[in-house]
Amino acid sequence: MSKLNVITADQFPAATAAGAVLVEFGAPWCGPCRTLEPLVVQVGEELGERLAVLKVDVDASQDLAADLGVMSVPTLMLFKDGRKVAARAGTLSRTQLLDFVQDAL
């Protein structure tokens, strides 16, 4: 299974500018983040061209996380054409994650 592409705060605007993008805000030390990541990758693979999936390391991009209101990890945010359309903190089951994404698509 592939890992999520980790982006920096500098890469974030361009990475979320077009289409639907699911971003996991997490940290390497976060157990629930490590549990959630394979599900995010799997959902990204299932939805293919309809959804891009990325990860932001909140330790490396603290200002970006603060600007977006990330209070805990993991936090998932869905962006559509550069606008945040949904956010959810905590871990999700595969079904909950699919529902979260598809509701916003």
Buried (B, 14 or more C-beta within 10 A) or exposed (E): EEEBEBBEBEBBEEBBEEEBBBBBBBBEEBEBBEEBBBBBBBBBEEBEEEBBBBBBBBEBBEEBBEEBEBEEBBBBBBBBEEEBEBBBBEBBEEEEBBEBBEEBB
